[in-house]
Amino acid sequence: MNFGQITIIGVGLIGGSIGLAVKQRKLATVVYGVGRDERNLERARASGALDRISTNLKEACAKSDFIVVCTPVDRVAADVLAAAQVAPSHCVITDVGSTKGNILAELNGKMPSGGATFIGSHPLAGSEKRGAAHAKADLFTDRLVVVTPIADTDTEVASVVDLFWQNLGARIMRMDPHEHDRALAFTSHLPHAAASALAGVTPIEWLNLTAGGFKDTTRIAAGDAELWAAIFEANRDAVLTSLAAFTQQLERFRDALETRDHPQLIQWLIEGKRIRDALGS
């Protein structure tokens, strides 16, 4: 299948990987990248991820058939609206944001009537590294992408978004946008906060005593602070809910340790092991 002209707004790790994957699989006639940093765009084009580049969003979207917004979650809605104002009416717009409710709230009642259609999506793929220099054509291979249509979403248009990600090698799961946000608070946003907390309380002079466990547990704390602050703020209520549950678990651990309750300590560890074992390798 050929998606015609695909425009990628925000060519970082995810956007660059989309460009490389689309080019490798010959899924578009033209891959157009738009962003604020012309040098970054030039590097992405030199890597083979893009055919054309621009710092002008309107120019890059005016003839697009499919648009992927890969900017931080606090900028997605504004970029979707700007793209929708100039894109052809048949154009389908999606995003890669880790939150969905905030985007829908900002878009509510603002999309042009009879114009381009927006359907959210979220590839569960990425890295603590940032930038198109770390992009990989196989980033989405056998990875899950959550597609988040709403009640009045055109089923054919939603299928186009499904097909796009499937053509990049991904598996598809559909979810309600707000259910997505509640789930990701536990499976993605809370883990990042926990990793940052663990890294933050560790004295730097003891880092030479760390091994694989510490590195594995804190790896994601190396992620971009501005990007993650925006995610936490966009999904504030769900993150606070997950944080309350996590705090309760830590209090159970502390109580068992303080009271020397060995059976309860074993039970606490078994519960965590059972969930982790269910995940597999």
C-alpha positions as a Markdown table, in Angstrom:
| # | Residue | x | y | z |
|---|---|---|---|---|
| 1 | Met | 0.0 | 0.0 | 0.0 |
| 2 | Asn | 1.2 | 3.5 | -0.7 |
| 3 | Phe | 0.1 | 6.3 | 1.6 |
| 4 | Gly | 1.0 | 9.1 | -0.9 |
| 5 | Gln | 2.6 | 12.0 | 0.8 |
| 6 | Ile | 3.3 | 11.4 | 4.5 |
| 7 | Thr | 4.3 | 14.4 | 6.7 |
| 8 | Ile | 6.0 | 13.8 | 10.0 |
| 9 | Ile | 5.7 | 16.8 | 12.4 |
| 10 | Gly | 8.6 | 16.5 | 14.9 |
| 11 | Val | 11.5 | 14.4 | 13.6 |
| 12 | Gly | 13.1 | 13.0 | 16.8 |
| 13 | Leu | 13.6 | 9.4 | 17.8 |
| 14 | Ile | 10.0 | 8.3 | 16.9 |
| 15 | Gly | 9.5 | 10.6 | 14.0 |
| 16 | Gly | 12.8 | 9.7 | 12.5 |
| 17 | Ser | 12.1 | 6.0 | 13.0 |
| 18 | Ile | 8.8 | 6.4 | 11.2 |
| 19 | Gly | 10.5 | 8.0 | 8.3 |
| 20 | Leu | 13.1 | 5.3 | 8.1 |
| 21 | Ala | 10.5 | 2.5 | 8.3 |
| 22 | Val | 8.2 | 4.2 | 5.7 |
| 23 | Lys | 11.1 | 4.7 | 3.3 |
| 24 | Gln | 12.5 | 1.1 | 3.8 |
| 25 | Arg | 9.0 | -0.4 | 3.2 |
| 26 | Lys | 8.3 | 2.0 | 0.3 |
| 27 | Leu | 4.9 | 3.0 | 1.9 |
| 28 | Ala | 4.9 | 6.6 | 0.6 |
| 29 | Thr | 5.7 | 8.6 | -2.5 |
| 30 | Val | 7.1 | 11.4 | -0.5 |
| 31 | Val | 8.1 | 11.6 | 3.2 |
| 32 | Tyr | 8.1 | 15.2 | 4.3 |
| 33 | Gly | 9.6 | 16.2 | 7.7 |
| 34 | Val | 8.8 | 19.4 | 9.5 |
| 35 | Gly | 10.3 | 20.8 | 12.7 |
| 36 | Arg | 11.9 | 23.8 | 14.3 |
| 37 | Asp | 15.6 | 22.8 | 14.0 |
| 38 | Glu | 16.7 | 22.9 | 10.4 |
| 39 | Arg | 20.0 | 21.2 | 11.2 |
| 40 | Asn | 18.2 | 18.3 | 12.8 |
| 41 | Leu | 16.0 | 18.0 | 9.7 |
| 42 | Glu | 19.0 | 18.0 | 7.4 |
| 43 | Arg | 20.6 | 15.2 | 9.5 |
| 44 | Ala | 17.4 | 13.2 | 9.2 |
| 45 | Arg | 17.2 | 13.7 | 5.5 |
| 46 | Ala | 20.9 | 12.7 | 5.1 |
| 47 | Ser | 20.1 | 9.5 | 7.1 |
| 48 | Gly | 17.5 | 8.5 | 4.6 |
| 49 | Ala | 14.5 | 9.1 | 6.8 |
| 50 | Leu | 13.0 | 12.1 | 4.8 |
| 51 | Asp | 12.7 | 13.2 | 1.2 |
| 52 | Arg | 11.8 | 16.8 | 1.9 |
| 53 | Ile | 12.2 | 19.1 | 4.9 |
| 54 | Ser | 10.7 | 22.4 | 6.1 |
| 55 | Thr | 10.4 | 24.5 | 9.1 |
| 56 | Asn | 7.0 | 25.7 | 7.8 |
| 57 | Leu | 4.2 | 23.4 | 9.0 |
| 58 | Lys | 1.7 | 24.8 | 6.6 |
| 59 | Glu | 3.9 | 24.2 | 3.6 |
| 60 | Ala | 4.7 | 20.6 | 4.7 |
| 61 | Cys | 1.1 | 19.6 | 5.3 |
| 62 | Ala | -0.7 | 21.4 | 2.4 |
| 63 | Lys | -0.6 | 18.3 | 0.1 |
| 64 | Ser | -0.4 | 15.5 | 2.7 |
| 65 | Asp | -2.4 | 12.4 | 2.6 |
| 66 | Phe | -1.3 | 11.1 | 6.0 |
| 67 | Ile | 0.2 | 13.2 | 8.9 |
| 68 | Val | 1.9 | 11.9 | 12.0 |
| 69 | Val | 2.4 | 14.4 | 14.8 |
| 70 | Cys | 5.4 | 13.4 | 16.9 |
| 71 | Thr | 5.8 | 16.5 | 19.1 |
| 72 | Pro | 5.6 | 16.5 | 22.9 |
| 73 | Val | 2.2 | 15.9 | 24.4 |
| 74 | Asp | 1.7 | 19.6 | 25.4 |
| 75 | Arg | 2.2 | 20.6 | 21.7 |
| 76 | Val | 0.3 | 17.8 | 19.9 |
| 77 | Ala | -3.2 | 19.5 | 19.9 |
| 78 | Ala | -1.8 | 22.8 | 18.5 |
| 79 | Asp | 0.1 | 21.0 | 15.8 |
| 80 | Val | -2.9 | 18.8 | 14.9 |
| 81 | Leu | -5.1 | 21.9 | 14.5 |
| 82 | Ala | -2.5 | 23.8 | 12.5 |
| 83 | Ala | -2.1 | 20.8 | 10.2 |
| 84 | Ala | -5.9 | 20.3 | 9.8 |
| 85 | Gln | -6.4 | 23.9 | 8.7 |
| 86 | Val | -4.3 | 23.4 | 5.6 |
| 87 | Ala | -4.3 | 19.6 | 4.9 |
| 88 | Pro | -6.6 | 18.2 | 2.2 |
| 89 | Ser | -10.1 | 17.0 | 3.4 |
| 90 | His | -9.2 | 13.4 | 2.8 |
| 91 | Cys | -6.1 | 13.6 | 5.0 |
| 92 | Val | -5.8 | 11.4 | 8.1 |
| 93 | Ile | -3.9 | 12.8 | 11.1 |
| 94 | Thr | -2.6 | 10.7 | 14.0 |
| 95 | Asp | -0.1 | 11.3 | 16.7 |
| 96 | Val | 2.3 | 9.2 | 18.9 |
| 97 | Gly | 1.7 | 10.9 | 22.3 |
| 98 | Ser | 1.8 | 9.0 | 25.6 |
| 99 | Thr | -1.4 | 10.8 | 26.7 |
| 100 | Lys | -4.7 | 11.1 | 24.9 |
| 101 | Gly | -7.3 | 12.8 | 27.2 |
| 102 | Asn | -5.6 | 16.2 | 27.2 |
| 103 | Ile | -5.3 | 16.2 | 23.4 |
| 104 | Leu | -9.0 | 15.4 | 22.9 |
| 105 | Ala | -10.0 | 18.1 | 25.4 |
| 106 | Glu | -7.9 | 20.7 | 23.5 |
| 107 | Leu | -9.3 | 19.6 | 20.1 |
| 108 | Asn | -12.9 | 19.5 | 21.2 |
| 109 | Gly | -15.0 | 21.5 | 18.8 |
| 110 | Lys | -12.0 | 23.1 | 17.1 |
| 111 | Met | -11.3 | 20.7 | 14.2 |
| 112 | Pro | -12.5 | 22.2 | 10.8 |
| 113 | Ser | -15.8 | 20.8 | 9.7 |
| 114 | Gly | -15.5 | 18.5 | 6.7 |
| 115 | Gly | -11.7 | 18.6 | 6.8 |
| 116 | Ala | -8.9 | 16.3 | 7.8 |
| 117 | Thr | -9.7 | 13.6 | 10.4 |
| 118 | Phe | -7.7 | 13.0 | 13.6 |
| 119 | Ile | -7.4 | 9.7 | 15.4 |
| 120 | Gly | -4.9 | 9.3 | 18.2 |
| 121 | Ser | -2.4 | 6.5 | 18.5 |
| 122 | His | 0.5 | 5.6 | 20.7 |
| 123 | Pro | 3.3 | 3.2 | 19.8 |
| 124 | Leu | 4.7 | 1.5 | 22.9 |
| 125 | Ala | 8.2 | 1.8 | 21.6 |
| 126 | Gly | 11.1 | 4.2 | 22.3 |
| 127 | Ser | 14.1 | 4.8 | 24.3 |
| 128 | Glu | 15.5 | 7.1 | 27.0 |
| 129 | Lys | 17.6 | 8.5 | 24.1 |
| 130 | Arg | 16.3 | 11.4 | 22.1 |
| 131 | Gly | 16.7 | 12.7 | 18.5 |
| 132 | Ala | 16.7 | 11.5 | 15.0 |
| 133 | Ala | 20.3 | 10.3 | 15.4 |
| 134 | His | 19.0 | 7.3 | 17.4 |
| 135 | Ala | 16.2 | 6.5 | 14.9 |
| 136 | Lys | 15.8 | 2.9 | 13.8 |
| 137 | Ala | 13.8 | 1.5 | 10.9 |
| 138 | Asp | 12.8 | -1.6 | 12.9 |
| 139 | Leu | 11.7 | 0.3 | 16.1 |
| 140 | Phe | 8.1 | -0.7 | 15.6 |
| 141 | Thr | 8.6 | -4.3 | 14.6 |
| 142 | Asp | 6.4 | -6.5 | 16.7 |
| 143 | Arg | 5.7 | -3.6 | 19.1 |
| 144 | Leu | 2.2 | -2.7 | 20.3 |
| 145 | Val | 0.5 | 0.4 | 19.0 |
| 146 | Val | -2.6 | 1.6 | 20.8 |
| 147 | Val | -5.1 | 3.3 | 18.5 |
| 148 | Thr | -7.7 | 5.4 | 20.3 |
| 149 | Pro | -10.8 | 6.2 | 18.3 |
| 150 | Ile | -13.8 | 7.9 | 19.9 |
| 151 | Ala | -17.5 | 7.2 | 19.6 |
| 152 | Asp | -18.0 | 9.1 | 16.4 |
| 153 | Thr | -14.8 | 8.1 | 14.6 |
| 154 | Asp | -15.2 | 6.9 | 11.1 |
| 155 | Thr | -14.4 | 3.2 | 11.0 |
| 156 | Glu | -12.8 | 3.3 | 7.6 |
| 157 | Val | -10.5 | 6.2 | 8.7 |
| 158 | Ala | -9.6 | 4.3 | 11.9 |
| 159 | Ser | -8.7 | 1.3 | 9.8 |
| 160 | Val | -6.3 | 3.5 | 7.8 |
| 161 | Val | -4.4 | 4.3 | 11.0 |
| 162 | Asp | -4.4 | 0.6 | 12.0 |
| 163 | Leu | -3.0 | -0.3 | 8.5 |
| 164 | Phe | -0.3 | 2.4 | 8.7 |
| 165 | Trp | 1.2 | 1.0 | 11.9 |
| 166 | Gln | 0.7 | -2.6 | 10.8 |
| 167 | Asn | 2.7 | -1.8 | 7.7 |
| 168 | Leu | 5.5 | -0.6 | 9.9 |
| 169 | Gly | 5.5 | -4.1 | 11.6 |
| 170 | Ala | 3.5 | -3.2 | 14.7 |
| 171 | Arg | 0.6 | -5.0 | 16.5 |
| 172 | Ile | -2.6 | -3.0 | 17.0 |
| 173 | Met | -4.8 | -2.7 | 20.0 |
| 174 | Arg | -7.8 | -0.3 | 20.2 |
| 175 | Met | -8.6 | 1.4 | 23.5 |
| 176 | Asp | -10.8 | 4.2 | 24.8 |
| 177 | Pro | -8.6 | 7.3 | 25.1 |
| 178 | His | -9.3 | 7.8 | 28.8 |
| 179 | Glu | -8.8 | 4.1 | 29.6 |
| 180 | His | -5.5 | 4.3 | 27.7 |
| 181 | Asp | -4.4 | 7.2 | 30.0 |
| 182 | Arg | -5.4 | 5.3 | 33.2 |
| 183 | Ala | -3.5 | 2.3 | 32.1 |
| 184 | Leu | -0.4 | 4.1 | 30.9 |
| 185 | Ala | -0.2 | 5.9 | 34.3 |
| 186 | Phe | 0.6 | 2.5 | 35.8 |
| 187 | Thr | 2.6 | 0.9 | 33.0 |
| 188 | Ser | 4.7 | 3.8 | 31.8 |
| 189 | His | 4.4 | 7.1 | 33.7 |
| 190 | Leu | 4.6 | 5.7 | 37.3 |
| 191 | Pro | 7.7 | 3.5 | 36.4 |
| 192 | His | 9.5 | 6.6 | 35.1 |
| 193 | Ala | 8.7 | 8.5 | 38.3 |
| 194 | Ala | 9.9 | 5.6 | 40.4 |
| 195 | Ala | 13.1 | 5.3 | 38.4 |
| 196 | Ser | 13.7 | 9.0 | 38.8 |
| 197 | Ala | 13.1 | 8.8 | 42.5 |
| 198 | Leu | 15.4 | 5.8 | 43.0 |
| 199 | Ala | 18.2 | 7.5 | 41.0 |
| 200 | Gly | 17.6 | 10.8 | 42.9 |
| 201 | Val | 18.0 | 9.3 | 46.4 |
| 202 | Thr | 21.2 | 7.5 | 45.5 |
| 203 | Pro | 24.4 | 9.4 | 46.6 |
| 204 | Ile | 26.6 | 10.0 | 43.6 |
| 205 | Glu | 29.7 | 8.7 | 45.5 |
| 206 | Trp | 28.1 | 5.3 | 45.7 |
| 207 | Leu | 27.5 | 4.9 | 42.0 |
| 208 | Asn | 30.7 | 2.8 | 41.6 |
| 209 | Leu | 28.9 | 0.2 | 43.8 |
| 210 | Thr | 25.9 | -0.2 | 41.5 |
| 211 | Ala | 25.4 | -3.2 | 39.2 |
| 212 | Gly | 22.9 | -4.5 | 36.7 |
| 213 | Gly | 19.9 | -4.2 | 39.0 |
| 214 | Phe | 20.4 | -0.5 | 39.6 |
| 215 | Lys | 21.1 | 0.2 | 35.9 |
| 216 | Asp | 18.1 | -1.7 | 34.7 |
| 217 | Thr | 15.8 | -0.1 | 37.2 |
| 218 | Thr | 16.9 | 3.5 | 36.6 |
| 219 | Arg | 17.6 | 3.4 | 32.9 |
| 220 | Ile | 14.5 | 5.4 | 31.9 |
| 221 | Ala | 15.4 | 8.1 | 34.4 |
| 222 | Ala | 17.9 | 9.3 | 31.8 |
| 223 | Gly | 14.9 | 10.5 | 29.6 |
| 224 | Asp | 14.3 | 14.1 | 28.7 |
| 225 | Ala | 13.1 | 16.1 | 31.7 |
| 226 | Glu | 10.9 | 18.6 | 29.8 |
| 227 | Leu | 9.2 | 15.8 | 27.8 |
| 228 | Trp | 8.4 | 13.8 | 30.9 |
| 229 | Ala | 7.2 | 16.8 | 33.0 |
| 230 | Ala | 4.7 | 17.5 | 30.2 |
| 231 | Ile | 3.5 | 13.9 | 30.3 |
| 232 | Phe | 3.0 | 13.9 | 34.1 |
| 233 | Glu | 1.1 | 17.2 | 33.9 |
| 234 | Ala | -1.0 | 16.1 | 31.0 |
| 235 | Asn | -2.0 | 12.9 | 32.8 |
| 236 | Arg | -2.0 | 14.4 | 36.3 |
| 237 | Asp | -5.1 | 12.7 | 37.8 |
| 238 | Ala | -4.3 | 9.2 | 36.5 |
| 239 | Val | -0.6 | 9.5 | 37.6 |
| 240 | Leu | -1.7 | 10.6 | 41.1 |
| 241 | Thr | -4.0 | 7.6 | 41.3 |
| 242 | Ser | -1.2 | 5.3 | 40.4 |
| 243 | Leu | 1.1 | 7.0 | 42.8 |
| 244 | Ala | -1.3 | 6.5 | 45.6 |
| 245 | Ala | -1.4 | 2.7 | 44.9 |
| 246 | Phe | 2.4 | 2.6 | 44.7 |
| 247 | Thr | 2.7 | 4.5 | 48.0 |
| 248 | Gln | 0.4 | 2.0 | 49.6 |
| 249 | Gln | 2.6 | -0.8 | 48.4 |
| 250 | Leu | 5.7 | 0.8 | 49.9 |
| 251 | Glu | 3.9 | 1.3 | 53.2 |
| 252 | Arg | 3.1 | -2.4 | 53.3 |
| 253 | Phe | 6.8 | -3.1 | 52.8 |
| 254 | Arg | 7.8 | -0.7 | 55.5 |
| 255 | Asp | 5.3 | -2.0 | 58.0 |
| 256 | Ala | 6.4 | -5.6 | 57.4 |
| 257 | Leu | 10.0 | -4.6 | 57.8 |
| 258 | Glu | 9.5 | -2.4 | 60.9 |
| 259 | Thr | 7.4 | -5.1 | 62.7 |
| 260 | Arg | 9.7 | -7.9 | 61.6 |
| 261 | Asp | 6.7 | -9.6 | 60.0 |
| 262 | His | 8.6 | -12.2 | 57.9 |
| 263 | Pro | 5.5 | -14.0 | 56.4 |
| 264 | Gln | 4.1 | -10.6 | 55.3 |
| 265 | Leu | 7.4 | -9.6 | 53.8 |
| 266 | Ile | 7.5 | -12.9 | 51.9 |
| 267 | Gln | 3.9 | -12.3 | 50.7 |
| 268 | Trp | 4.7 | -8.8 | 49.5 |
| 269 | Leu | 7.7 | -10.1 | 47.5 |
| 270 | Ile | 5.7 | -13.0 | 46.1 |
| 271 | Glu | 2.9 | -10.7 | 44.8 |
| 272 | Gly | 5.4 | -8.6 | 42.9 |
| 273 | Lys | 7.2 | -11.7 | 41.5 |
| 274 | Arg | 3.9 | -13.1 | 40.3 |
| 275 | Ile | 3.1 | -10.0 | 38.3 |
| 276 | Arg | 6.6 | -9.8 | 36.9 |
| 277 | Asp | 6.7 | -13.5 | 36.0 |
| 278 | Ala | 3.3 | -13.0 | 34.1 |
| 279 | Leu | 5.0 | -10.5 | 31.9 |
| 280 | Gly | 7.6 | -13.0 | 30.7 |
| 281 | Ser | 11.1 | -12.2 | 29.6 |
